[in-house]
Amino acid sequence: MNPGALNLSTLLDDFHRRFEAAVAHATDERALEDVRVAFLGRSGEVTTLRRGIGQLPASERPNAGKVINEAVERMERELGVAQARLENRAFDDELAQTIDVTFPSIPPATGSIHPIRTVLRDAATYFQRRGFAVVVGPEIEPEYYNFDALNIPPTHPAREGFDSFFITDSMLLRPHTSPMQIRTMQEHQPPIAIVAPGRCYRRDAVDARHLFQFNQIEGLLVAQGIHFGHLKGMLTGMCRELFGEDQRVRFRPSFFPFTEPSAEFDTTCPKCKGLADACSMCGGSGWIELGGSGMVHPNVLREVGYDPDLYTGWAFGFGIERIGLARYEIDDIRRFVESDPDFLAQLA
């Protein structure tokens, strides 16, 4: 529009009519903002109008700027009214959405027992039903209970800072729950039947099979006439309770300073039952290694004041996470500590 062709009043009337029409057609806040930019923005029509003041009749030029500013202020007020109207409409629409109070609500998310805790509880319960007491103790122990009393010599690799978490020269985070075996035997005379669950710490590199903090359960039975057959029977029953009645257990000769003879014990793979040549869990061997076991070394019995000629006993220890890997067919031990809600819900 050529400002010189009409007087300013006519231009502003036309300008205002088109502005009002555009505002009336704006159905949401975004459309209203487009109207403001088109008419009142830096490159909008009002800017074009101001630039054409020089083409107005000479009599209108002195007051043109003032008149245009007054018109702009009026239109900004109208924009404010329209903005409030749209906001109220949106609020009314939200209130209009009725709530059916009889409709079933979304069930609240509830927690569950962690799968490692479940395995630990089930293993401990198996022994409790057979007369074993559950004992727990400190996670920080002196070298005496961690090593010396267990017949572990000063030159053993586990006593180096590369394998264990030492806090002082003589105190460390326990690498096993065996200290509770020593503490219990020092406080009680035979017969002794205990299981000791708890957290342990070792300087292991974290990978699919190892964590530097893990859970362990150890068992100890000391009395007269105890032999290796009792150990085999107890661990076979435990594996059948945890994995199923068709489980078998085998013992492989090994060495531990605190037991003699010593053995690693395995159970048949819960996934393939020993029948698959390419099982991802057992690698086709058909067996899963669970932990170590053996008859309590006579030196350990002497250390706690027991007569090894009168009493014998057996002990074992295994990692709860390892049981969890086999029981739940998990391929990475780190899944147990990543706190993934979906993963934990699947195993709940």
N, C-alpha and C positions, 0 to 999 in steps of 0.2 A: 504494500500500500504506500502510495506517495504522500508523505505528510504535507507536502505543499498543496495538494489538490483539495484538502478539506481542512477545516479548522480543528484545533486540538480537542475541543469538546466532542466533536463527532468521532474523532479517532479513538478517544478513550472510551466512549460509549460502545463502539463496535468491539474494541478490545475487551471490555468488561463482559459483554454478552457472550463472546466466545469463551472467555475464561470460566464464566459460570456454567456454561453448557459442558465444558470439559470436566469441571469439578463434579457436576451432577452425575456424569457417566463413570466416574472413578469408583470401582466397586471394592477396592482394597487399598492398603497403605502404599503398596508399590506403585499402583496406577496413579495415586494421588501425588506421589513424589515425581512421577513423570510429567504431570501437569505443571507442577511448580517449576521444574527445570525448563520446560518448553516456554513458559510465559515469563517467569521471573528469574531464571537462571542467568549466569554470566553471558551466555550466548543466546539468551531467549529473546522474545519479542519486545520486552520492555527496553532491553539494551538497544535494539534497532530503533525503537521509538525515540530514545534519548539522542541517538546519533543524528536523527532527522530534525532536531529542533531548529537547526539553521535554515531549514527550508520552510518553516512556518511563516505565516504573515508577521510582519515586523511588530505589530501591536501585541502579539501573543508570546513573543520570544522571552521577554523579561521574566514572566511568571511561569513559563512552561515547566522548568525543572521542579518548582514547588508543587504545581498541579499534578505532575506525573508521580512525584514522591507520595503525595496524599493518596492517589489512586492505588499505588503499590501497597501502602500500609493497609488500605481497606481490603485489598485482595489477600494480603497475608493473614489478616484477621479471619477472613472467610476460609482460608486454608486451615487455620487452627480449629475453627468450628467443625469443618468437614473431618479433620483428623480425629477429633473427640467423638464425632458421630460414628465413625468406623470402629473405633476402639470399643465404644459401648455396644455396637452391634455384635462384635466378636465376643464380648463378654456375655451378652444375652444369648448368643448361640450356644455358648458353652454351658450356661445355666439350663438351657432348654433340653440338654441331653440328660434325660431322666436316668436315674440309677435304680435298677431292680434289686431291692434288698433281699429278695428271695432267691436270686441267682447264686449258684455255688461259687464261693470265693476261690481265689488261687491258693492252693495249699502252701503253707510256709515251708521254706527250705530248712531242713533239719540236718544236723550232723550225724555222724555214725562212728562206730569204733574203727580206728585205723586198722588196715589189714595186718600190719605187723603186730599190733597189740592183740589182735584176734589169734594169730598163730602162737604168740607168747602165752596167752591165757590157755589155749587148748593144750599146749605142751605141758605147762605147769599143772593143769587140772588132771592130766593123765597120771602124773606121778603122785599128786595129792591123794587120789583115790586109792593108791597103793601104799599109803602110809608115809609118804615123804613130806617133809616140812619145807615151805618156801621161805628162804632167808634172803634178805637184801642188805647191802652195806654201802660204804662210801665209795665214790668214784675216784677219789684221790687217796692213794695208798703209799706207804713207804716201800722202799726196795725190799725190805724183809718179807713182807706179805706177798709182794708181786713175784719175787725171785728166790731169795735165800731159803725161805721155808719150803719152797717147792723144788728144791734140789737143782735149781738153775745156776750154773757156775758163773763167776764174775766175767768170764770170757765169752759168754753166750751173746750172739748178735742182738737178741731182744733187749739187752741191757745197754745198748748204745743209743745215743741221741738220734741216730738215723732211723731207728725203728720205733721208738717210744717217745711220748710227750712228757719230758721231764719239766717239772715246775721249779724244783730246787735240785741240789746235787743228790738228794736222797728221796725226794717225793716226786711222784708222777701220776698222770692219769692212767688208771688201770688198763692194761691191754687185754685182760680177761677177768672173769668173775671168780677165778680160783682163790683169791685172797679170802673169800667167805668160807671156803672149805677149811682153810687153816684156822681162821677165827673160831669156827664152830667146833672143830676138833679140840682146840685149846680150852674151850669153855665147857665141853661135855665129854663124858666117857662113852665108849661104845655100848650098845649099837647106835650108829649114826646113819640117818637116811634123809638127805636134803637135796633140793634143787635151788640153784642160785641164778636168777635172771637179772639182767641189768645192762646198761649201756657200757660199751668199752671203746677204747681209742687206740689206734695204731697209725703210724705214718705210712699208710698205703696210698699209692696214687689212685685217684678216683677214676674208675672206668665202669664198664657194664657189669663187672663182678665184684668190685671193691669200693668201700667207703672208708674214710678215716674215722668216722663215728658209726658204730653199728650196735646191734643188740645181740646178746649171747645168753644162753642158758647152759649151766653146767650141773651135773648130777654127781652125787657121792653116796656110796653105801659102804659102811665099815662095820663088820661084826665078825663073829667066829664062823669059820667054815664057808666064807664067801669065795666064789670062784668065777672064772671067766664065763662059764655057761649062764650064770645068773645075769651077767651083763648082756650077753647076746639075746637072751629071752626078753629082757626089759626093753632093749632098743628095737627089737623086732616088733614087739607089741605097740610101741610108740609110733613107729612108721605106719603100721596098719591102721592105727586110729587116725593119724593125720592125713593119710593118702588113700586108704582103702584096704579091704581085707586081703586082697591078692598081692600085697607088697611083700617083697623078699629083701633080706639084708645080707650083705657080705662084709667080711672083715679082711683088710689087707695089712700085712705086717708093716710097722712104721717105728718111729722112735720119738719119744718125748721124755724130757729129763725127769718128770714127776710120775711116770707110770712105767711098769715093767712086768710083763710084756706090754707093748703098745700096738695099737692098730687104728688105721683109718676105717671108718665105716661108711658104706654106701647103701643106697636103696634103689630098687628098680625104678627106672624113669617113669614118673606118673603120666607122662604124655603118651609115649609109645609103648609102654609096658615091656620094653626090651625087644620089641618085634620089628622096629623100623631101622633100616640101614642108613637113612639120611635124616634122622630126627634132629630138628633145630635145637632141642633142649639138651640132649645128651650127646650129640655129635655122632650118633649111630652106635655108641658103646652099650646102650641099654641101661646104664647106671648113672646115678647122681651122687656125688660125694657130699656128705653132710657134715662130718667133723672128725675129731679124734677121740680115742678112748683107750682104756687099758686098766691093768691092775695097779693100785696105788703103790708107788715105789716104797720099799722098806725104809729108806732114808727119810721120807716124808712122815711116815708113821712114827719113827723115832723122834723127829723134831718136835712133834706135838705131844710126846710122852706116851705113845702107844707101844705095846710090845709086838713087833712084827712076827714073832714066833707064835703069838696067841691070836692076833687079829689080822685079817686080810680085808681088802676092800677094792672096789672098782670106782672109776670116775670116767666121765665123758664131758664133752663140750662141743656145741655147734652154734653157728650163727643163725639167728632167727630170720634174717633177710634171705639167707640161702634157702631155708625152708619155704619162705614166701615165694621165691622165684619158682620153685618147683610146684608148689601147691596151686598157685594161680596162673602158671604157665606164662610168666613174665620174662622178657628177654633182656631187661636192663634194670639193675638194682637201683639206679638213680630215680626211677619212676616212683619209688616209695618215699622219697624226700622232696619231690618237686611240688607237692601240694596242689596238684591238678584236680579241681573239683570233679570233673567228668571221670577221670581215672578212678578216684576214690569212690565215687558213686557206683561205678560198675562192680567194684569189689565189696561193696557194703553188704 
